[in-house]
Amino acid sequence: MTTELADSVRKYRRRAGMSQEELAHAAGVSPGTVRKVEQGGTVRMETLHAPPGYPGMRRTLR
C-alpha cells in the first residue's frame, strides 16, 4: 500500500472528526483494517472502495 493512500485515509478521517473505530463502522470493516491502512499495511484490493455517503473521499475502505 502506498504512503499516499495511507495519508489520504488518515487525513480524511481526521477532517471528518472520526475515530478509526467510527470510520471502520461506517465503512463496514474492522478497526484493525483501518489501522492497517493508515500504517501503510497491505489489504486486499476488494477492501478499497469509496462507500456511499462519503463523497469527499475518492478511495477509502469497504
KEMI-262960 format. One record per residue: z, x, y of N, C-alpha, C in turn; residue in one letter. Coordinates in nm, 4 decimals. Each point is the difference from the previous one (the first is absolute). Example, Ala and Ser with C-alpha at 12.3 -4.5 7.8 and 13.67 -1.06 7.14 Angstrom:
SITE     n_pz     n_px     n_py    ca_pz    ca_px    ca_py     c_pz     c_px     c_py rest
SITE   0.7800   1.3190  -0.5690   0.0000  -0.0890   0.1190   0.0000   0.0900   0.1200    a
SITE  -0.0720  -0.0350   0.1050   0.0060   0.0820   0.1190   0.0730  -0.0770   0.1090    s
END
This chain:
SITE     n_pz     n_px     n_py    ca_pz    ca_px    ca_py     c_pz     c_px     c_py rest
SITE   0.0000   0.0849  -0.1173   0.0000  -0.0849   0.1173   0.0000   0.0889   0.1229    m
SITE  -0.0698  -0.0450   0.1025  -0.0092   0.0814   0.1208   0.1229  -0.0177   0.0888    t
SITE   0.0280   0.1036   0.0738   0.1086  -0.0057   0.0972  -0.0326  -0.1032   0.1065    t
SITE  -0.1281  -0.0138   0.0326  -0.0423  -0.0972   0.1012   0.0371  -0.1421  -0.0409    e
SITE  -0.0224  -0.0356  -0.1249   0.0357  -0.1335  -0.0480   0.1511  -0.0170   0.0003    l
SITE   0.0715   0.0994  -0.0464   0.1465  -0.0065  -0.0021   0.0542  -0.0207   0.1414    a
SITE  -0.0527   0.0761   0.0950   0.0438  -0.0131   0.1391  -0.0352  -0.1368   0.0571    d
SITE  -0.1166  -0.0520  -0.0352  -0.0422  -0.1309   0.0500   0.0902  -0.1115  -0.0503    s
SITE   0.0335   0.0038  -0.1280   0.0870  -0.1028  -0.0566   0.1374   0.0065   0.0664    v
SITE   0.0543   0.1180   0.0131   0.1319   0.0161   0.0625  -0.0018  -0.0483   0.1449    r
SITE  -0.1032   0.0404   0.0742  -0.0129  -0.0383   0.1412  -0.0110  -0.1525   0.0136    k
SITE  -0.0833  -0.0606  -0.0824  -0.0168  -0.1454   0.0020   0.1326  -0.0697  -0.0280    y
SITE   0.0683   0.0446  -0.1040   0.1264  -0.0626  -0.0404   0.1022   0.0091   0.1126    r
SITE   0.0097   0.1150   0.0591   0.0978   0.0186   0.1092  -0.0361  -0.0842   0.1218    r
SITE  -0.1295  -0.0028   0.0341  -0.0437  -0.0828   0.1124   0.0301  -0.1471  -0.0241    r
SITE  -0.0115  -0.0425  -0.1239   0.0274  -0.1389  -0.0368   0.1501  -0.0274  -0.0088    a
SITE   0.0809   0.1061   0.0122   0.1451  -0.0162  -0.0068   0.0485  -0.0349  -0.1391    g
SITE  -0.0717   0.0482  -0.1013   0.0325  -0.0329  -0.1386   0.0637   0.1184  -0.0707    m
SITE   0.0885  -0.0321  -0.0923   0.0531   0.1025  -0.0893  -0.1012   0.0199  -0.1128    s
SITE   0.0189   0.1048  -0.0782  -0.0869   0.0194  -0.1160   0.0129  -0.1180  -0.0955    q
SITE   0.1203  -0.0518  -0.0140   0.0240  -0.1134  -0.0890  -0.0733  -0.1244   0.0493    e
SITE   0.0014  -0.0222   0.1319  -0.0687  -0.1167   0.0560  -0.1511   0.0110  -0.0172    e
SITE  -0.0556   0.1181   0.0232  -0.1433   0.0188  -0.0202  -0.0353  -0.0187  -0.1469    l
SITE   0.0818   0.0540  -0.0868  -0.0248  -0.0143  -0.1438  -0.0031  -0.1474  -0.0388    a
SITE   0.0967  -0.0765   0.0478   0.0058  -0.1431  -0.0317  -0.1250  -0.0710   0.0536    h
SITE  -0.0365   0.0286   0.1246  -0.1168  -0.0643   0.0611  -0.1294   0.0358  -0.0727    a
SITE  -0.0071   0.1233  -0.0513  -0.1215   0.0467  -0.0668   0.0001  -0.0281  -0.1499    a
SITE   0.1134  -0.0449  -0.0525   0.0057  -0.0311  -0.1432   0.0091   0.1217  -0.0894    g
SITE   0.0615   0.1060   0.0507   0.0206   0.1209  -0.0798   0.1467   0.0379   0.0049    v
SITE   0.0383   0.0988  -0.0763   0.1396   0.0436  -0.0004   0.0268   0.0916   0.1196    s
SITE   0.1260   0.0052   0.0441   0.0346   0.0946   0.1065  -0.0331   0.1445  -0.0386    p
SITE   0.0100   0.0318  -0.1273  -0.0347   0.1339  -0.0468  -0.1460   0.0338   0.0248    g
SITE  -0.0867  -0.0996  -0.0099  -0.1421   0.0223   0.0269  -0.0217   0.0304   0.1470    t
SITE   0.0682  -0.0739   0.0882  -0.0114   0.0268   0.1439   0.0501   0.1415   0.0299    v
SITE   0.1130   0.0370  -0.0570   0.0538   0.1358   0.0204  -0.1007   0.1046  -0.0471    r
SITE  -0.0566  -0.0226  -0.1170  -0.0955   0.0956  -0.0562  -0.1212   0.0165   0.0919    k
SITE  -0.0519  -0.1110   0.0501  -0.1159   0.0073   0.0906   0.0364   0.0747   0.1273    v
SITE   0.1155  -0.0331   0.0582   0.0411   0.0653   0.1246   0.0277   0.1490  -0.0189    e
SITE   0.0298   0.0411  -0.1208   0.0240   0.1420  -0.0277  -0.1269   0.0713  -0.0451    q
SITE  -0.1124  -0.0737  -0.0024  -0.1269   0.0605  -0.0377  -0.0220   0.0092  -0.1492    g
SITE   0.0767  -0.0778  -0.0762  -0.0123   0.0014  -0.1449  -0.1249  -0.0710  -0.0482    g
SITE  -0.0211   0.0052  -0.1290  -0.1169  -0.0606  -0.0618   0.0309  -0.1424  -0.0437    t
SITE  -0.0876  -0.0924   0.0370   0.0071  -0.1379  -0.0473  -0.1395  -0.0414  -0.0432    v
SITE  -0.0085  -0.1024  -0.0820  -0.1307  -0.0471  -0.0463  -0.0786  -0.0599   0.1159    r
SITE  -0.1303   0.0155  -0.0053  -0.0852  -0.0558   0.1051   0.0154  -0.1515   0.0091    m
SITE   0.0256  -0.0664  -0.1115   0.0185  -0.1458   0.0006   0.1202  -0.0397   0.0857    e
SITE   0.0931   0.0921   0.0167   0.1213  -0.0282   0.0766  -0.0284  -0.0017   0.1497    t
SITE  -0.1030   0.0721   0.0416  -0.0328   0.0095   0.1424  -0.0939  -0.1130   0.0398    l
SITE   0.0434  -0.0782   0.0965  -0.0839  -0.1069   0.0524   0.0695  -0.0630   0.1188    h
SITE  -0.0733  -0.0680   0.0845   0.0592  -0.0627   0.1185   0.0398  -0.1437  -0.0337    a
SITE   0.1283  -0.0268  -0.0098   0.0423  -0.1359  -0.0342  -0.0206  -0.0961   0.1166    p
SITE  -0.0192  -0.1290  -0.0300  -0.0164  -0.0978   0.1071   0.1230  -0.0025   0.0895    p
SITE  -0.0203  -0.0261   0.1261   0.1128  -0.0093   0.0918   0.0350   0.1308   0.0682    g
SITE  -0.0710   0.1071  -0.0319   0.0261   0.1288   0.0630  -0.1307   0.0558   0.0565    y
SITE  -0.0588  -0.0710   0.0988  -0.1309   0.0402   0.0516  -0.0011   0.1327   0.0740    p
SITE   0.1154   0.0492   0.0454   0.0029   0.1256   0.0733  -0.0118   0.1228  -0.0891    g
SITE   0.0017  -0.0195  -0.1296  -0.0044   0.1123  -0.0942  -0.1252  -0.0123  -0.0848    m
SITE  -0.0856   0.0994   0.0069  -0.1222  -0.0050  -0.0791   0.0278   0.0188  -0.1478    r
SITE   0.0951   0.0841  -0.0320   0.0369   0.0230  -0.1395   0.1506   0.0044  -0.0097    r
SITE   0.0513  -0.0652  -0.0986   0.1416   0.0114  -0.0295   0.0172  -0.0260  -0.1486    t
SITE   0.1144  -0.0440  -0.0387   0.0289  -0.0172  -0.1411  -0.0244  -0.1397  -0.0485    l
SITE  -0.0241  -0.0124  -0.1240  -0.0086  -0.1303  -0.0644   0.1000  -0.0023  -0.1111    r
END
